């Protein structure tokens, strides 16, 4: 096992995580390639914790945790990014994937075998963190959340024992399986490998991007999208609607996504779902329709990543000093950002106030040329909630019945520009607070530790986690107490033992 410590030549680069807003200095970065390495790292962490009870442990698959909780000061990081093996069964019905595998690699290898797994929307994200939070992605309406395809995993517990867990009801660890499917990464142990059931790929896949460049179309488009897309019976279509703040270099409204079929039915479907606004869309570029699935994959990132999905800060924003030129955030970009999430409540769909509030907040936002700020609506429905009774038993993800989720985002280029960062944080916070009468809950893959006033107190943490787990928080606490009774895997938004 390779261990990087402060003072080592690689330390300054290796301690970085995707959200450059955080500048943590861990004590150890343990690069694990085998289960034996994970056990060794846990043993080292125990020795340090015996000397200092405040010493922490973090698990890092790829470093994309939006609140930076895959790292910290005075912690040992168990880094799984070197565990990237992908192994298919002989009949290609299942695949075993190690926790550090990149989604772009997973998609490339499954598609090459005419199979597909519903992963997330960024190619550089690793499978380990994604699936444990549930995993929303560009094919979720057709194939479900990523955790819905999970059939088993291997985990190293805090006591060093390695266990194998399956989704079978007679598995003695079935309660742990339920908790991992949506409970968030890093809570119960170190998962080193997942087994997934694959879907066949007997169809082409098309990516689409529709833009409207005039502000007057924002409300008509979002109203049609909220009314028609999530409830659409065509499960093959998964989309998102992105609305930019005033002064943004981007179009004020974008509808984009993926369709598991040919272009002709896709175009006809979009026209029917946007009956008043489709004809008013702006002409290309970008292309309205782009084929994604080809016999030979030339760019595996396109299999999972839409260029308008989390595009990062504007190109005009300066990169960090001594860093590489700006890259897309879903291709290893290293940018400060803030993300928050929620779901519509009953008032959202029964009152026009929610739409009015969204449009007004965006229109009244003060322009920021060095930041990108927007609201993204992620389409749910379809297979995600096609069998509610099964889903309740399979997964602790509590928001399957929601038609879509809302995601507030702000990205900027330089963490050293504190005034800009503070304004971006305030923009996200203000948007979220303004929308509170019309929203509820939150998605653990898009965490925000600032939803409650005192998240670092025991009561504050439980209040925060209730946003993410709702009625499933108490059962998750029971599982945490059972599988990690000493609370060895403890972090700011970790599930507590009481």
N, C-alpha and C positions, 0 to 999 in steps of 0.2 A: 504494500500500500504506500502510495506517495503522500507525504505530509508536507504541506507548505505552512510556514510560520512567519510572523513578522520579522522583517530583516532579510528574508530570502529573496533572491532576484525576481522570482515570479509573483511575489506577494501582492504588489500593488495592482497588477492586472488580474490576478486570480480572485481577489476579494470583491471585484466588481459584480454587481447584479444588474438586471435589466433596467430597473427603475433607478436612474442616477440621482434621484432626489435624496436617496439614502447613501451615506458615506461611512458604512460600518467597518470596524476593524476587528475581525474575529481572531481568536487566539490560535486556532488550528483549522486548516482546510484539509480534510482527509479524502483523497481521491480513491474511491472504491471501485474495483473491477470485478470482485468476486464476493460471494456471501461471507467468506472468511474475513475479508477486509472490513465488511460492515460490522461483524462481531468484534474485530480488533478495535475499530473506532469507538464502538459503544463501551468497550472496556477502558479505553483511554479517557473517555468522557466521565466514566464513573470515578476514576482515580482523581480527576480534577475536581469533580463535584464533592468528593469526600474531603478535599482540602478547603473548598470554597462552596458552600451550599448555593450561592447565587450564580454559580457557573451554569451556562446554558448549552443546550444542544439544538441544532437546527438541521433540517434535511433539505438538501438542494438537488433537484433534478436538472434544472436548466437555469434557475435564477429569475423566473418570470413572475414571481409572486408580487402583485401590484402594490402591496403595502410593505414590501421588503422583508417579510418575516421568514425568508429562507436564509437570513443572515442576522448578524447582530454584533454588538461589542461584547468581548469577554465570553465568546461561545466557541464551541467546536462544531464545524460544519461537516456533516456526512454528505459528501458530494457524489452523486450517482451518475454524473454526466458521461462517465466512461463506460457505463453498462448499457450498451446499445444493441445487443443481439436481438435479431428477429428470426424466429424459427417456425416454419409452417408444418402443419400435419400433412401426412401423405395425401389425404383426400382434399386438402386445402379448405376444410370446413372450419378449422381453428388455427390460431397463431399465438405463439408465446412471444411476448415482447418485454424486454428489460426496461426498467423505469426511466433510464436516461435516453431512450431512443427519441430522435426528433420526429415530429409529425410528418415533415416533408419526406423523410426516409421511409416511414411507415406507409404513407400513401404510395410512394413510388414502387415499393416492393409488392404491396397488395395489388395495385393496379396492373403490374406486370404479369400477375397470375390471374387476371380477370376477376379479382375480388375487391371488396371495399369495406372499410371500417369507418364509421361516423366519428371522426376526430374533431378537433377544434379549428379555429380560423387562422392560426398563425403557424407557419411551417417550422419556425425555430423553437416553438414550445415543445416540451418533452411530455411523453405520455403519462409519467408518474403523477404529476400534480393535476393534470387535466381530468383524468378519469375519477380521481377521488373526490373532486368537487361536483361531479355529475357529468360535465363535459357537453357544452352546447357547441354546435358547429354547422357548417354549410349544408349538411345533409340530414339534419336532425328530424325534420318533419317526415322524411321518408324512412329513416332507419333508427330513429330514437336518439336518446342521449348516449354518450360514449359508454357510460356505466351500464346501460341496458344490454350491451353486447359482452359484458364481462362474465366469464364463467368460473374464474378462479384466480388466486394469486398466492405468492409466497411472501411471507413476512418474517422479519427478525424482531422479536419482542425485546423489551428493555432488559430482561434477564438473560438475553443471548440465545434463547430458544428459537429455532426456525420452525415455523408451522406452515402447513399448506391448507388453504381455505378454498372451498368451492361454494357454488350457489345452491347446492343440493339441500333440500329441507332436512335431511337426516345427518348433515354434516354437523359435528359437535361445535363448530365455530360459525354456524350459519348466522348467528346474531352479529358477529363481527363483519361478515360479508355485507349484511344490510347496512351497517354503519359506515363502511368504507365507500359504499355506492352513494356518494353525495355528502358525506360528513366532512370532507376537506382533508388535504394532505397533512401528514406529520403528527396526527393525534394519537395513534394507537401503536405504532411501530414503524419500522423501515420496510416498506414493500419493495422488493428487488425485482419481481417479475410478475407479469399479468398474463392471463390466458383469455382470449377473446373469441367469440363466435363471429365468423365472417359472413358477409352477404355477397351474393353473386353480383356481377356487373354486366348484365346482358343488354346494356343500353348506352348510348352516348351521353355525355354531360355537357351542358352549355352554361356558360357564365354570362350574366347580363348586367348592364349598367345604364340606368336612365337618369338624366339630369335635367333640372329646371334652373335656369340662370336668373330668373326674375323673382324678386322677393314676394311678389303677389301670389305666386303659386304654392308657397309653403303650406298655408292652411288647407287649401283644397287637396293637395297631394297627401298630407298626413291624415286627413279625415278619410280619404278613400283607402289609404293603406291600412289604417286601424280597423276600418269597418270590413274590408274585403279580404285582405291577405291572410290573417291568422285563422279566420273561420273557413277559408277555402278548402273544399273537399279534395283538391288536387294535392296529395301528400308529396308528390315528386318535386314540388316547389318550396324552397326555403329562401327567405329574403330578409334583408334589413333595410331600414329607412334612416338615413343620416341627415340631420338638420344642423346647419352651421350657424355660429353666432354672427352677428352683424360685423361687417368689415373683414370677414374671412376671405382668403384668396380662393376658397373653394366655392362651387355652386351652393346656393342656399339650401337646396334639397336634392338628395340622391336616393333613388330606390335601386337596390342591387341584390344579387344573389346567384343561386345555382338551380338548375333544372335538370332532372334525370330523364331526359328524352330529347327528341329532335328540336330544331329551331322553330319549325312551323307551328306546332302546337303551343310552344312557349310564347311566341309573339301573339297568337290569338288569345291566349290566356291573359297575358298582361293587358291587352286592350280591353278585355271584359272586366278585369279587376280595377282598372283605372279609366272608367268610361268617360269622365269629364276632363281628365288631365293628360291622358296618354298623347293625344295629338299635339299638346302644347309643349312637349319635351323638347329640349335643345338637340340639334343635330350633332353627330359625332364630330371630333373625337371626344371621349374615347369610343371605341366600337360599341354599338348597342349589344351585339351578341358575339361571343367568342367561344369556339369549340375548345373544350378542356381535355377530354379523354381521347387520346390518340393511340394507335397501335404501339408506337414507340414514344415514350414520354421524354420530351426534350427539356422541359423545365418543371421538375417535380413540385416546385413551390406553387405553381398555378393550380395544382390539384387540390390544394387546401386553402390557399390565400387569395382573397379578392383584393385588388390594389386599393380599394376604398374602405377596406375593413382595418381599422386602427392604423391609419397611414403615417402616424408620427407627427412631429412638428413641421411647420412649413420649411421648404428648402432654404428660405432666406434666413432661418434661425441659425445662429452660429453653433458649431459643434464645440464640445468641451475642449479646452486647451490640450494640445498634444494627443488628441484622439483622432481616429480615422475620420474621413469625410462623412457627412450624414448618410445613413443608410435607412432603409425601411425598418420600422420597429419590429415587424414580423420576420426579419431576416437578420436578427442579431443586433439590431440597433440599440444604443445605450443612451436613453433619454430620460430626463425627469418628467414625471407625469402624475396625474391624480385621476382615479377612476372611482365611480360610485354607481350603485345599481339599485333597482327596486322593481316592483310589479304593479300593474294597475289594480286599483280596488274597485268596488262596485260603483262608486260615484263617478269614476273615470268614464265609463261607457254610457252613463245615464245623464250626464250633464255636459253642456258645451263649455263649461268653465275650464276643464282641463286643457282643451285645445287652445282656448284663448290665453291661458297662462303660459303655455309653451311658446306660442307665437310671440307674445309680448316680451317674454324674458329674452328670447333670442334677438328680437329686433332692437331692444333697448340696451343690449350689451355694448360696452365700450370697445371699439376695435383694438385688437392686439396683433400687430404685423409679425411679431416674433413667436407667436403661439397659435396653436390650432385648438379650438374649443367647439365641442358639438354634443348633441344628443343623438344617440343611436338607439333605434327600436329594433329589437331582435325577435323575429317571428318564432312562435312556438306552435302548439297544437299538433295536429297530425298524429304520428305514431307516438310522440312523447306522452300523450294521454289517451291513447286508443284503448287501453286496458287498465283502468284505474285500480281495480282490485289486485291484479297481478303486481302493478307498480308499487303499491303500498307495502307489499310483502318483500319485494325485491330490493327496494331502494329507500333511503331516508330522505331523498329530495322531496320537499313538501309543496312545490309550486307547479306541479304538472298541469293543473287545470287552468293556468293563466294563458291568455292568448298571445302575450308577448312580454318581454322585459324591457325596461328602460335602462340605458347606460349613459351616465354623464361623464364626459372625458375632457381633459385638458392636457396638452403636450407642449413642451417648450424645449429649447435647445441647450441652455446653459444653466446648470444648477447653481452657479455662482451669481447669477442675476436674481438675487433674493427678492427685490421689489416685484419683478415679473412673476416669479414663483408664487409669492403671496397673493398677487391679484388672481392668478389662475386657481389657486386653492379656494379663494373667496368666491370665485365664479361658480365652481362646482358646488361648494357648500350652499351658496345662495340659491342655486337652481334646485338642488335637492330639497331645501327647506320650503321653497315656494311651492313645490309640487307635493308636499306632504299630505294635504287634504285629499289628494286623488291617488295616492300610492300606498303600498305596504310591502313589507318583507325586503329581502335582498338575496343576491346570488353569490355563494361563497367563492366561486371562481373569479368574481369581480369584487374583492373585499374592500371595505372602507372602515377603518377602525374609529372613525370620527362620528359615527351615527348617534352616539350617546355622550353625555357630558363627562363621565368619569370611567372610561373603559378599563383603566388599570386597577380598579377596585374589584373585589369579588362580585359584588352586586352589579357593578357596572359592566363587567365582562358578560355576566349572564344576560343582562338586558341587551347588550350588543348582539350576542349569539342568538337571541330569540328572533331577531330580524332574519337571520339566515336559516334557522332550523325550525322555527315556529313550534308547533306542538310536539315535534320530535326531539326537542332539546333534552328533556328529562330521560327518555330512553337512551340517548347518546351518552349522557353523563353516567348512566348505569354501565354501559359497555366500556366506557373509559375507565371506570373504577375497577372493572373486572380484568381488563387486559393490560392496563398500565396503573396498578394501584398506588405506586409511589409517585405518580405524575412526573415520570422521568422526561417524557416528551412534552414539555410545557413551553408555551410561547404566548405572545400577546393576545392572539385570538384563538388559542387552543381550547379545546373542550375541557372543562375542569372536572375534578373527581367528586365535587360536592357542590 
